[in-house]
């Protein structure tokens, strides 16, 4: 803990900003993981039962199999089955309504991912800025030292300046890794939605 506080002191205001970005990164990741778990985006156990009931012509049984799941996939499948029962909708309008509903649910899941992406781009730039400012201070010390220049002054100033670059890169790597992981989970969910909707729109009870 004391070492961390010392690095914050040496890194200056830039290191404090980087610390805040690291806290924001961890917070966003935990919030998104909780959201994904709460909405059961990985749950696929109901899909086979729903599609089997639908293909055999039992729309009510298909809806019953969906009822207990809070998953976005379940919501999209429920919407598709419900809209297919509406005989006033043409095939084009039906598909458009379902695709719009699915896109909205996926977009909701992407909430907070954009700030995570921004952090991954901003953190290394802030780290570099802190390093440049630190090097300026180091050279100012060299100039002030005049004839009493010591290599220790330069080397000490440089390693202190490089702390912010290291901190910025560490935060950027963590944020980018988390962003790609979370985005990949949404992409996989989208593929499962597309696969299920293909079955629901091309099979089942006649309209």
N, CA and C atoms as a LAMMPS dump frame, in Angstrom:
ITEM: TIMESTEP
0
ITEM: NUMBER OF ATOMS
621
ITEM: BOX BOUNDS ff ff ff
-5.0000000000000000e+02 5.0000000000000000e+02
-5.0000000000000000e+02 5.0000000000000000e+02
-5.0000000000000000e+02 5.0000000000000000e+02
ITEM: ATOMS id mol type element x y z
1 1 1 N 0.836 -1.204 0
2 1 2 C 0 0 0
3 1 3 C 0.874 1.259 0
4 2 1 N 1.924 1.24 0.837
5 2 2 C 2.824 2.393 0.904
6 2 3 C 3.532 2.611 -0.425
7 3 1 N 3.864 1.479 -1.108
8 3 2 C 4.524 1.578 -2.403
9 3 3 C 3.599 2.225 -3.426
10 4 1 N 2.324 1.851 -3.388
11 4 2 C 1.343 2.426 -4.305
12 4 3 C 1.191 3.923 -4.074
13 5 1 N 1.121 4.321 -2.805
14 5 2 C 1.003 5.742 -2.483
15 5 3 C 2.228 6.516 -2.949
16 6 1 N 3.399 5.877 -2.837
17 6 2 C 4.621 6.536 -3.274
18 6 3 C 4.613 6.73 -4.789
19 7 1 N 4.133 5.713 -5.529
20 7 2 C 4.045 5.826 -6.991
21 7 3 C 3.06 6.921 -7.387
22 8 1 N 1.969 7.029 -6.635
23 8 2 C 1.005 8.092 -6.918
24 8 3 C 1.637 9.469 -6.711
25 9 1 N 2.439 9.579 -5.66
26 9 2 C 3.101 10.852 -5.387
27 9 3 C 4.092 11.196 -6.493
28 10 1 N 4.862 10.182 -6.905
29 10 2 C 5.876 10.42 -7.935
30 10 3 C 5.245 10.679 -9.301
31 11 1 N 4.133 10.018 -9.565
32 11 2 C 3.478 10.183 -10.866
33 11 3 C 2.725 11.492 -10.998
34 12 1 N 2.417 12.121 -9.891
35 12 2 C 1.749 13.408 -9.935
36 12 3 C 0.278 13.316 -10.289
37 13 1 N -0.319 14.419 -10.735
38 13 2 C -1.752 14.458 -11.049
39 13 3 C -2.163 13.444 -12.114
40 14 1 N -1.271 13.204 -13.078
41 14 2 C -1.606 12.24 -14.134
42 14 3 C -1.852 10.853 -13.56
43 15 1 N -1.042 10.46 -12.596
44 15 2 C -1.21 9.14 -11.976
45 15 3 C -2.523 9.064 -11.208
46 16 1 N -2.939 10.169 -10.625
47 16 2 C -4.225 10.189 -9.917
48 16 3 C -5.373 9.981 -10.906
49 17 1 N -5.285 10.637 -12.063
50 17 2 C -6.316 10.458 -13.095
51 17 3 C -6.332 9.007 -13.571
52 18 1 N -5.153 8.427 -13.754
53 18 2 C -5.074 7.025 -14.179
54 18 3 C -5.676 6.099 -13.124
55 19 1 N -5.463 6.43 -11.856
56 19 2 C -6.068 5.628 -10.784
57 19 3 C -7.587 5.68 -10.874
58 20 1 N -8.133 6.868 -11.142
59 20 2 C -9.582 7 -11.287
60 20 3 C -10.083 6.194 -12.477
61 21 1 N -9.315 6.183 -13.572
62 21 2 C -9.704 5.396 -14.745
63 21 3 C -9.675 3.894 -14.433
64 22 1 N -8.71 3.481 -13.625
65 22 2 C -8.654 2.059 -13.259
66 22 3 C -9.852 1.668 -12.402
67 23 1 N -10.245 2.559 -11.492
68 23 2 C -11.429 2.302 -10.661
69 23 3 C -12.682 2.228 -11.545
70 24 1 N -12.777 3.137 -12.517
71 24 2 C -13.912 3.131 -13.433
72 24 3 C -13.949 1.85 -14.249
73 25 1 N -12.783 1.385 -14.692
74 25 2 C -12.714 0.144 -15.475
75 25 3 C -13.221 -1.044 -14.673
76 26 1 N -12.721 -1.177 -13.458
77 26 2 C -13.144 -2.303 -12.612
78 26 3 C -14.642 -2.222 -12.327
79 27 1 N -15.135 -1.025 -12.067
80 27 2 C -16.562 -0.847 -11.772
81 27 3 C -17.429 -1.25 -12.961
82 28 1 N -17.057 -0.775 -14.151
83 28 2 C -17.836 -1.099 -15.354
84 28 3 C -17.849 -2.605 -15.607
85 29 1 N -16.692 -3.235 -15.475
86 29 2 C -16.607 -4.682 -15.725
87 29 3 C -17.488 -5.449 -14.74
88 30 1 N -17.431 -5.085 -13.472
89 30 2 C -18.251 -5.781 -12.474
90 30 3 C -19.742 -5.566 -12.718
91 31 1 N -20.114 -4.331 -13.093
92 31 2 C -21.523 -4.035 -13.387
93 31 3 C -22.007 -4.847 -14.582
94 32 1 N -21.189 -4.928 -15.63
95 32 2 C -21.601 -5.664 -16.834
96 32 3 C -21.679 -7.17 -16.562
97 33 1 N -20.731 -7.692 -15.816
98 33 2 C -20.78 -9.124 -15.495
99 33 3 C -22.018 -9.447 -14.665
100 34 1 N -22.333 -8.569 -13.709
101 34 2 C -23.547 -8.768 -12.919
102 34 3 C -24.781 -8.687 -13.82
103 35 1 N -24.817 -7.734 -14.72
104 35 2 C -25.955 -7.591 -15.629
105 35 3 C -26.112 -8.829 -16.511
106 36 1 N -25.006 -9.305 -17.06
107 36 2 C -25.06 -10.498 -17.911
108 36 3 C -25.545 -11.708 -17.121
109 37 1 N -25.041 -11.838 -15.886
110 37 2 C -25.472 -12.974 -15.068
111 37 3 C -26.944 -12.834 -14.691
112 38 1 N -27.358 -11.635 -14.302
113 38 2 C -28.738 -11.405 -13.882
114 38 3 C -29.718 -11.683 -15.019
115 39 1 N -29.334 -11.344 -16.24
116 39 2 C -30.209 -11.562 -17.388
117 39 3 C -29.988 -12.923 -18.048
118 40 1 N -29.089 -13.712 -17.483
119 40 2 C -28.857 -15.088 -17.95
120 40 3 C -28.575 -15.134 -19.456
121 41 1 N -27.647 -14.312 -19.913
122 41 2 C -27.412 -14.278 -21.358
123 41 3 C -26.753 -15.558 -21.862
124 42 1 N -26.181 -16.353 -20.936
125 42 2 C -25.552 -17.606 -21.354
126 42 3 C -26.523 -18.786 -21.303
127 43 1 N -27.726 -18.568 -20.815
128 43 2 C -28.691 -19.649 -20.652
129 43 3 C -29.299 -20.04 -22.004
130 44 1 N -29.109 -21.305 -22.401
131 44 2 C -29.685 -21.806 -23.644
132 44 3 C -30.545 -23.052 -23.42
133 45 1 N -30.764 -23.394 -22.169
134 45 2 C -31.432 -24.664 -21.87
135 45 3 C -32.851 -24.716 -22.409
136 46 1 N -33.512 -23.566 -22.503
137 46 2 C -34.908 -23.543 -22.943
138 46 3 C -35.064 -23.578 -24.457
139 47 1 N -33.992 -23.278 -25.183
140 47 2 C -34.096 -23.089 -26.635
141 47 3 C -34.581 -24.355 -27.335
142 48 1 N -33.976 -25.478 -27.008
143 48 2 C -34.345 -26.725 -27.681
144 48 3 C -35.813 -27.067 -27.433
145 49 1 N -36.299 -26.873 -26.188
146 49 2 C -37.698 -27.176 -25.877
147 49 3 C -38.642 -26.253 -26.639
148 50 1 N -38.274 -24.969 -26.703
149 50 2 C -39.119 -24 -27.402
150 50 3 C -39.222 -24.34 -28.889
151 51 1 N -38.091 -24.583 -29.507
152 51 2 C -38.09 -24.85 -30.939
153 51 3 C -38.784 -26.172 -31.264
154 52 1 N -38.615 -27.173 -30.377
155 52 2 C -39.279 -28.454 -30.608
156 52 3 C -40.802 -28.291 -30.54
157 53 1 N -41.279 -27.581 -29.521
158 53 2 C -42.725 -27.349 -29.399
159 53 3 C -43.242 -26.529 -30.58
160 54 1 N -42.491 -25.535 -30.984
161 54 2 C -42.903 -24.673 -32.098
162 54 3 C -42.994 -25.462 -33.406
163 55 1 N -42.011 -26.274 -33.674
164 55 2 C -41.993 -27.029 -34.924
165 55 3 C -43.092 -28.083 -34.973
166 56 1 N -43.531 -28.526 -33.795
167 56 2 C -44.641 -29.489 -33.755
168 56 3 C -45.996 -28.8 -33.753
169 57 1 N -45.97 -27.453 -33.781
170 57 2 C -47.223 -26.704 -33.901
171 57 3 C -47.846 -26.297 -32.586
172 58 1 N -47.11 -26.436 -31.477
173 58 2 C -47.659 -26.097 -30.166
174 58 3 C -47.081 -24.758 -29.694
175 59 1 N -47.658 -23.666 -30.173
176 59 2 C -47.158 -22.332 -29.825
177 59 3 C -47.307 -22.05 -28.335
178 60 1 N -48.403 -22.512 -27.723
179 60 2 C -48.615 -22.277 -26.292
180 60 3 C -47.538 -22.95 -25.45
181 61 1 N -47.183 -24.181 -25.816
182 61 2 C -46.127 -24.879 -25.094
183 61 3 C -44.781 -24.182 -25.274
184 62 1 N -44.552 -23.65 -26.468
185 62 2 C -43.309 -22.918 -26.717
186 62 3 C -43.218 -21.685 -25.833
187 63 1 N -44.323 -20.948 -25.72
188 63 2 C -44.348 -19.766 -24.859
189 63 3 C -44.173 -20.139 -23.388
190 64 1 N -44.759 -21.246 -22.986
191 64 2 C -44.641 -21.696 -21.603
192 64 3 C -43.194 -22.051 -21.265
193 65 1 N -42.471 -22.607 -22.246
194 65 2 C -41.074 -22.982 -22.019
195 65 3 C -40.179 -21.761 -21.883
196 66 1 N -40.622 -20.639 -22.449
197 66 2 C -39.841 -19.406 -22.386
198 66 3 C -40.112 -18.629 -21.096
199 67 1 N -41.311 -18.792 -20.556
200 67 2 C -41.826 -17.891 -19.519
201 67 3 C -40.887 -17.661 -18.347
202 68 1 N -40.16 -18.66 -17.912
203 68 2 C -39.365 -18.548 -16.689
204 68 3 C -38 -17.897 -16.899
205 69 1 N -37.609 -17.643 -18.144
206 69 2 C -36.26 -17.126 -18.396
207 69 3 C -36.256 -15.617 -18.625
208 70 1 N -35.338 -14.896 -17.946
209 70 2 C -35.209 -13.447 -18.164
210 70 3 C -34.24 -13.114 -19.29
211 71 1 N -33.761 -14.133 -19.991
212 71 2 C -32.742 -13.936 -21.014
213 71 3 C -33.241 -13.071 -22.169
214 72 1 N -32.396 -12.189 -22.722
215 72 2 C -32.771 -11.439 -23.925
216 72 3 C -33.137 -12.362 -25.079
217 73 1 N -32.473 -13.512 -25.146
218 73 2 C -32.812 -14.492 -26.174
219 73 3 C -34.243 -14.972 -25.999
220 74 1 N -34.641 -15.222 -24.766
221 74 2 C -36.013 -15.644 -24.504
222 74 3 C -37 -14.546 -24.867
223 75 1 N -36.654 -13.301 -24.554
224 75 2 C -37.546 -12.188 -24.884
225 75 3 C -37.738 -12.058 -26.385
226 76 1 N -36.668 -12.206 -27.127
227 76 2 C -36.752 -12.093 -28.59
228 76 3 C -37.568 -13.244 -29.169
229 77 1 N -37.364 -14.452 -28.654
230 77 2 C -38.13 -15.593 -29.141
231 77 3 C -39.604 -15.439 -28.801
232 78 1 N -39.878 -14.924 -27.607
233 78 2 C -41.269 -14.696 -27.207
234 78 3 C -41.932 -13.665 -28.128
235 79 1 N -41.195 -12.619 -28.43
236 79 2 C -41.725 -11.584 -29.32
237 79 3 C -41.997 -12.148 -30.708
238 80 1 N -41.099 -12.992 -31.196
239 80 2 C -41.275 -13.576 -32.524
240 80 3 C -42.513 -14.464 -32.576
241 81 1 N -42.699 -15.284 -31.553
242 81 2 C -43.865 -16.179 -31.525
243 81 3 C -45.153 -15.37 -31.423
244 82 1 N -45.141 -14.333 -30.588
245 82 2 C -46.323 -13.494 -30.422
246 82 3 C -46.674 -12.764 -31.715
247 83 1 N -45.676 -12.202 -32.371
248 83 2 C -45.936 -11.455 -33.607
249 83 3 C -46.376 -12.369 -34.75
250 84 1 N -45.886 -13.58 -34.758
251 84 2 C -46.313 -14.497 -35.816
252 84 3 C -47.793 -14.85 -35.712
253 85 1 N -48.345 -14.697 -34.516
254 85 2 C -49.779 -14.959 -34.342
255 85 3 C -50.636 -13.813 -34.874
256 86 1 N -50.002 -12.662 -35.139
257 86 2 C -50.73 -11.498 -35.654
258 86 3 C -50.865 -11.619 -37.17
259 87 1 N -52.049 -11.956 -37.627
260 87 2 C -52.263 -12.184 -39.058
261 87 3 C -52.327 -10.881 -39.851
262 88 1 N -52.358 -9.75 -39.162
263 88 2 C -52.392 -8.464 -39.862
264 88 3 C -51.005 -8.017 -40.32
265 89 1 N -49.978 -8.694 -39.836
266 89 2 C -48.614 -8.341 -40.216
267 89 3 C -48.173 -9.165 -41.415
268 90 1 N -47.667 -8.487 -42.45
269 90 2 C -47.075 -9.189 -43.572
270 90 3 C -45.716 -9.738 -43.187
271 91 1 N -45.174 -10.603 -44.043
272 91 2 C -43.889 -11.226 -43.728
273 91 3 C -42.779 -10.193 -43.578
274 92 1 N -42.766 -9.187 -44.455
275 92 2 C -41.719 -8.165 -44.395
276 92 3 C -41.838 -7.339 -43.113
277 93 1 N -43.06 -6.938 -42.783
278 93 2 C -43.275 -6.153 -41.569
279 93 3 C -42.962 -6.982 -40.328
280 94 1 N -43.317 -8.257 -40.361
281 94 2 C -43.038 -9.164 -39.245
282 94 3 C -41.541 -9.254 -38.995
283 95 1 N -40.795 -9.494 -40.053
284 95 2 C -39.35 -9.623 -39.911
285 95 3 C -38.726 -8.312 -39.43
286 96 1 N -39.212 -7.192 -39.949
287 96 2 C -38.679 -5.896 -39.55
288 96 3 C -38.932 -5.623 -38.068
289 97 1 N -40.134 -5.955 -37.605
290 97 2 C -40.467 -5.725 -36.194
291 97 3 C -39.577 -6.579 -35.28
292 98 1 N -39.39 -7.821 -35.655
293 98 2 C -38.595 -8.723 -34.824
294 98 3 C -37.128 -8.306 -34.82
295 99 1 N -36.605 -7.961 -35.985
296 99 2 C -35.205 -7.538 -36.074
297 99 3 C -34.978 -6.254 -35.27
298 100 1 N -35.947 -5.348 -35.315
299 100 2 C -35.829 -4.103 -34.552
300 100 3 C -35.829 -4.393 -33.054
301 101 1 N -36.698 -5.303 -32.62
302 101 2 C -36.765 -5.657 -31.202
303 101 3 C -35.461 -6.308 -30.754
304 102 1 N -34.939 -7.217 -31.562
305 102 2 C -33.688 -7.896 -31.207
306 102 3 C -32.526 -6.91 -31.16
307 103 1 N -32.477 -5.99 -32.12
308 103 2 C -31.399 -4.997 -32.151
309 103 3 C -31.444 -4.098 -30.919
310 104 1 N -32.653 -3.769 -30.478
311 104 2 C -32.794 -2.929 -29.287
312 104 3 C -32.288 -3.642 -28.039
313 105 1 N -32.613 -4.919 -27.92
314 105 2 C -32.154 -5.676 -26.751
315 105 3 C -30.629 -5.808 -26.747
316 106 1 N -30.043 -6.032 -27.912
317 106 2 C -28.584 -6.133 -27.991
318 106 3 C -27.929 -4.789 -27.691
319 107 1 N -28.551 -3.715 -28.175
320 107 2 C -28.012 -2.379 -27.921
321 107 3 C -28.05 -2.055 -26.432
322 108 1 N -29.094 -2.482 -25.736
323 108 2 C -29.178 -2.28 -24.29
324 108 3 C -28.028 -2.98 -23.562
325 109 1 N -27.697 -4.174 -24.048
326 109 2 C -26.61 -4.927 -23.421
327 109 3 C -25.253 -4.258 -23.645
328 110 1 N -25.155 -3.473 -24.707
329 110 2 C -23.885 -2.804 -25.003
330 110 3 C -23.703 -1.515 -24.192
331 111 1 N -24.664 -1.181 -23.359
332 111 2 C -24.518 -0.008 -22.508
333 111 3 C -23.274 -0.116 -21.635
334 112 1 N -22.534 0.961 -21.499
335 112 2 C -21.299 1.081 -20.729
336 112 3 C -20.076 0.484 -21.425
337 113 1 N -20.269 -0.185 -22.559
338 113 2 C -19.102 -0.72 -23.256
339 113 3 C -18.315 0.393 -23.952
340 114 1 N -19.022 1.411 -24.43
341 114 2 C -18.335 2.521 -25.086
342 114 3 C -17.37 3.241 -24.139
343 115 1 N -17.765 3.571 -22.889
344 115 2 C -16.786 4.161 -21.965
345 115 3 C -15.567 3.274 -21.741
346 116 1 N -15.777 1.948 -21.732
347 116 2 C -14.656 1.03 -21.545
348 116 3 C -13.692 1.129 -22.726
349 117 1 N -14.243 1.251 -23.918
350 117 2 C -13.404 1.402 -25.114
351 117 3 C -12.646 2.728 -25.08
352 118 1 N -13.32 3.787 -24.631
353 118 2 C -12.676 5.105 -24.539
354 118 3 C -11.521 5.066 -23.54
355 119 1 N -11.726 4.397 -22.415
356 119 2 C -10.664 4.282 -21.412
357 119 3 C -9.447 3.576 -21.99
358 120 1 N -9.689 2.517 -22.775
359 120 2 C -8.571 1.773 -23.366
360 120 3 C -7.766 2.632 -24.328
361 121 1 N -8.393 3.637 -24.933
362 121 2 C -7.689 4.524 -25.853
363 121 3 C -7.071 5.723 -25.133
364 122 1 N -7.734 6.174 -24.082
365 122 2 C -7.298 7.382 -23.384
366 122 3 C -6.162 7.121 -22.404
367 123 1 N -6.179 5.968 -21.738
368 123 2 C -5.195 5.693 -20.684
369 123 3 C -3.746 5.762 -21.175
370 124 1 N -3.387 5.127 -22.298
371 124 2 C -1.975 5.234 -22.722
372 124 3 C -1.57 6.653 -23.112
373 125 1 N -2.514 7.426 -23.653
374 125 2 C -2.198 8.81 -24.004
375 125 3 C -1.937 9.644 -22.755
376 126 1 N -2.758 9.429 -21.725
377 126 2 C -2.521 10.126 -20.46
378 126 3 C -1.195 9.703 -19.837
379 127 1 N -0.897 8.406 -19.938
380 127 2 C 0.382 7.92 -19.418
381 127 3 C 1.558 8.565 -20.13
382 128 1 N 1.437 8.69 -21.453
383 128 2 C 2.505 9.332 -22.221
384 128 3 C 2.641 10.808 -21.862
385 129 1 N 1.497 11.471 -21.671
386 129 2 C 1.527 12.873 -21.262
387 129 3 C 2.233 13.033 -19.924
388 130 1 N 1.922 12.159 -18.98
389 130 2 C 2.571 12.219 -17.674
390 130 3 C 4.065 12.01 -17.781
391 131 1 N 4.486 11.096 -18.68
392 131 2 C 5.91 10.841 -18.865
393 131 3 C 6.626 12.056 -19.45
394 132 1 N 5.999 12.674 -20.446
395 132 2 C 6.595 13.868 -21.05
396 132 3 C 6.735 14.983 -20.013
397 133 1 N 5.705 15.194 -19.214
398 133 2 C 5.774 16.225 -18.174
399 133 3 C 6.857 15.891 -17.153
400 134 1 N 6.968 14.617 -16.812
401 134 2 C 7.995 14.202 -15.86
402 134 3 C 9.393 14.401 -16.415
403 135 1 N 9.58 14.136 -17.718
404 135 2 C 10.896 14.333 -18.331
405 135 3 C 11.257 15.816 -18.387
406 136 1 N 10.251 16.649 -18.63
407 136 2 C 10.504 18.092 -18.617
408 136 3 C 11.016 18.527 -17.252
409 137 1 N 10.394 18.026 -16.194
410 137 2 C 10.841 18.364 -14.84
411 137 3 C 12.252 17.844 -14.58
412 138 1 N 12.556 16.64 -15.096
413 138 2 C 13.887 16.056 -14.891
414 138 3 C 14.964 16.919 -15.546
415 139 1 N 14.689 17.368 -16.747
416 139 2 C 15.673 18.198 -17.439
417 139 3 C 15.781 19.591 -16.804
418 140 1 N 14.679 20.061 -16.236
419 140 2 C 14.751 21.329 -15.512
420 140 3 C 15.68 21.205 -14.303
421 141 1 N 15.599 20.046 -13.63
422 141 2 C 16.491 19.803 -12.491
423 141 3 C 17.951 19.749 -12.946
424 142 1 N 18.17 19.135 -14.115
425 142 2 C 19.524 19.078 -14.644
426 142 3 C 20.061 20.478 -14.917
427 143 1 N 19.212 21.288 -15.499
428 143 2 C 19.631 22.647 -15.81
429 143 3 C 19.928 23.428 -14.535
430 144 1 N 19.067 23.22 -13.525
431 144 2 C 19.267 23.946 -12.266
432 144 3 C 20.521 23.487 -11.553
433 145 1 N 20.906 22.212 -11.785
434 145 2 C 22.096 21.681 -11.114
435 145 3 C 23.375 22.312 -11.64
436 146 1 N 23.362 22.786 -12.872
437 146 2 C 24.537 23.445 -13.445
438 146 3 C 25.735 22.515 -13.537
439 147 1 N 26.852 22.923 -12.963
440 147 2 C 28.072 22.108 -13.026
441 147 3 C 28.023 20.903 -12.102
442 148 1 N 27.057 20.861 -11.216
443 148 2 C 26.976 19.752 -10.255
444 148 3 C 26.044 18.646 -10.754
445 149 1 N 25.991 18.452 -12.069
446 149 2 C 25.106 17.453 -12.671
447 149 3 C 25.514 16.055 -12.227
448 150 1 N 24.534 15.295 -11.805
449 150 2 C 24.776 13.905 -11.405
450 150 3 C 23.881 12.983 -12.245
451 151 1 N 24.422 11.852 -12.729
452 151 2 C 23.583 10.91 -13.472
453 151 3 C 22.36 10.457 -12.673
454 152 1 N 22.48 10.472 -11.373
455 152 2 C 21.361 10.035 -10.529
456 152 3 C 20.162 10.964 -10.679
457 153 1 N 20.44 12.239 -10.936
458 153 2 C 19.334 13.18 -11.104
459 153 3 C 18.516 12.812 -12.338
460 154 1 N 19.24 12.524 -13.452
461 154 2 C 18.552 12.189 -14.705
462 154 3 C 17.863 10.838 -14.629
463 155 1 N 18.592 9.82 -14.143
464 155 2 C 18.009 8.471 -14.092
465 155 3 C 16.821 8.42 -13.145
466 156 1 N 16.931 9.099 -12.013
467 156 2 C 15.815 9.118 -11.073
468 156 3 C 14.603 9.808 -11.655
469 157 1 N 14.849 10.933 -12.322
470 157 2 C 13.722 11.651 -12.935
471 157 3 C 13.053 10.856 -14.039
472 158 1 N 13.854 10.109 -14.813
473 158 2 C 13.28 9.347 -15.93
474 158 3 C 12.414 8.191 -15.443
475 159 1 N 12.91 7.448 -14.46
476 159 2 C 12.098 6.297 -14.029
477 159 3 C 10.82 6.755 -13.345
478 160 1 N 10.884 7.88 -12.667
479 160 2 C 9.667 8.423 -12.079
480 160 3 C 8.681 8.842 -13.166
481 161 1 N 9.209 9.433 -14.246
482 161 2 C 8.356 9.866 -15.353
483 161 3 C 7.723 8.675 -16.064
484 162 1 N 8.472 7.586 -16.188
485 162 2 C 7.969 6.412 -16.91
486 162 3 C 6.887 5.661 -16.14
487 163 1 N 6.707 5.976 -14.869
488 163 2 C 5.655 5.322 -14.084
489 163 3 C 4.282 5.54 -14.712
490 164 1 N 4.024 6.737 -15.205
491 164 2 C 2.697 7.018 -15.765
492 164 3 C 2.465 6.256 -17.055
493 165 1 N 3.524 6.103 -17.878
494 165 2 C 3.372 5.309 -19.102
495 165 3 C 3.038 3.859 -18.766
496 166 1 N 3.747 3.303 -17.792
497 166 2 C 3.467 1.919 -17.379
498 166 3 C 2.046 1.793 -16.851
499 167 1 N 1.638 2.761 -16.017
500 167 2 C 0.275 2.724 -15.478
501 167 3 C -0.767 2.845 -16.58
502 168 1 N -0.536 3.757 -17.531
503 168 2 C -1.49 3.936 -18.624
504 168 3 C -1.615 2.699 -19.481
505 169 1 N -0.496 2.06 -19.784
506 169 2 C -0.531 0.841 -20.606
507 169 3 C -1.228 -0.302 -19.869
508 170 1 N -0.968 -0.431 -18.585
509 170 2 C -1.612 -1.495 -17.799
510 170 3 C -3.129 -1.328 -17.8
511 171 1 N -3.586 -0.106 -17.594
512 171 2 C -5.032 0.151 -17.587
513 171 3 C -5.627 -0.083 -18.965
514 172 1 N -4.921 0.364 -20.012
515 172 2 C -5.424 0.179 -21.377
516 172 3 C -5.552 -1.295 -21.725
517 173 1 N -4.559 -2.094 -21.351
518 173 2 C -4.601 -3.533 -21.638
519 173 3 C -5.787 -4.184 -20.926
520 174 1 N -5.97 -3.832 -19.651
521 174 2 C -7.082 -4.407 -18.887
522 174 3 C -8.426 -3.997 -19.475
523 175 1 N -8.57 -2.699 -19.811
524 175 2 C -9.843 -2.207 -20.345
525 175 3 C -10.15 -2.815 -21.705
526 176 1 N -9.131 -2.918 -22.561
527 176 2 C -9.349 -3.472 -23.901
528 176 3 C -9.674 -4.964 -23.84
529 177 1 N -8.995 -5.68 -22.953
530 177 2 C -9.29 -7.113 -22.778
531 177 3 C -10.72 -7.318 -22.304
532 178 1 N -11.132 -6.526 -21.323
533 178 2 C -12.5 -6.639 -20.804
534 178 3 C -13.52 -6.268 -21.875
535 179 1 N -13.235 -5.202 -22.618
536 179 2 C -14.155 -4.77 -23.682
537 179 3 C -14.348 -5.877 -24.721
538 180 1 N -13.248 -6.453 -25.178
539 180 2 C -13.342 -7.508 -26.19
540 180 3 C -14.074 -8.732 -25.66
541 181 1 N -13.845 -9.087 -24.396
542 181 2 C -14.536 -10.235 -23.81
543 181 3 C -16.044 -9.99 -23.756
544 182 1 N -16.44 -8.823 -23.243
545 182 2 C -17.866 -8.514 -23.101
546 182 3 C -18.541 -8.397 -24.464
547 183 1 N -17.858 -7.764 -25.406
548 183 2 C -18.424 -7.623 -26.757
549 183 3 C -18.59 -8.987 -27.421
550 184 1 N -17.638 -9.879 -27.176
551 184 2 C -17.726 -11.23 -27.753
552 184 3 C -18.928 -11.982 -27.192
553 185 1 N -19.242 -11.799 -25.92
554 185 2 C -20.412 -12.459 -25.338
555 185 3 C -21.697 -11.978 -26.013
556 186 1 N -21.747 -10.687 -26.323
557 186 2 C -22.928 -10.138 -27.001
558 186 3 C -23.011 -10.658 -28.431
559 187 1 N -21.876 -10.771 -29.103
560 187 2 C -21.869 -11.295 -30.464
561 187 3 C -22.347 -12.747 -30.492
562 188 1 N -21.932 -13.525 -29.508
563 188 2 C -22.394 -14.911 -29.441
564 188 3 C -23.893 -14.981 -29.188
565 189 1 N -24.381 -14.084 -28.338
566 189 2 C -25.82 -14.025 -28.097
567 189 3 C -26.557 -13.653 -29.377
568 190 1 N -26.006 -12.726 -30.137
569 190 2 C -26.626 -12.323 -31.401
570 190 3 C -26.704 -13.497 -32.372
571 191 1 N -25.67 -14.299 -32.442
572 191 2 C -25.682 -15.472 -33.323
573 191 3 C -26.756 -16.468 -32.886
574 192 1 N -26.901 -16.645 -31.568
575 192 2 C -27.938 -17.553 -31.078
576 192 3 C -29.329 -17.013 -31.404
577 193 1 N -29.496 -15.691 -31.301
578 193 2 C -30.769 -15.078 -31.67
579 193 3 C -31.088 -15.318 -33.142
580 194 1 N -30.105 -15.08 -33.998
581 194 2 C -30.326 -15.242 -35.431
582 194 3 C -30.685 -16.682 -35.772
583 195 1 N -30.005 -17.62 -35.141
584 195 2 C -30.29 -19.034 -35.401
585 195 3 C -31.706 -19.403 -34.962
586 196 1 N -32.101 -18.962 -33.763
587 196 2 C -33.437 -19.277 -33.259
588 196 3 C -34.521 -18.601 -34.09
589 197 1 N -34.301 -17.351 -34.481
590 197 2 C -35.296 -16.628 -35.265
591 197 3 C -35.476 -17.24 -36.645
592 198 1 N -34.405 -17.753 -37.215
593 198 2 C -34.527 -18.423 -38.518
594 198 3 C -35.502 -19.58 -38.434
595 199 1 N -35.405 -20.36 -37.359
596 199 2 C -36.327 -21.493 -37.179
597 199 3 C -37.744 -20.991 -36.933
598 200 1 N -37.887 -19.996 -36.079
599 200 2 C -39.225 -19.497 -35.727
600 200 3 C -39.936 -18.849 -36.901
601 201 1 N -39.187 -18.256 -37.809
602 201 2 C -39.798 -17.553 -38.944
603 201 3 C -40.025 -18.451 -40.156
604 202 1 N -39.412 -19.604 -40.163
605 202 2 C -39.539 -20.477 -41.34
606 202 3 C -40.277 -21.785 -41.06
607 203 1 N -40.581 -22.047 -39.803
608 203 2 C -41.296 -23.268 -39.451
609 203 3 C -42.425 -22.928 -38.494
610 204 1 N -43.125 -23.961 -38.027
611 204 2 C -44.14 -23.769 -37.022
612 204 3 C -45.544 -23.666 -37.607
613 205 1 N -46.508 -23.263 -36.772
614 205 2 C -47.901 -23.2 -37.204
615 205 3 C -48.075 -22.223 -38.381
616 206 1 N -48.955 -22.567 -39.294
617 206 2 C -49.229 -21.701 -40.44
618 206 3 C -49.955 -20.455 -39.973
619 207 1 N -49.68 -19.352 -40.643
620 207 2 C -50.325 -18.078 -40.273
621 207 3 C -51.669 -17.93 -40.995
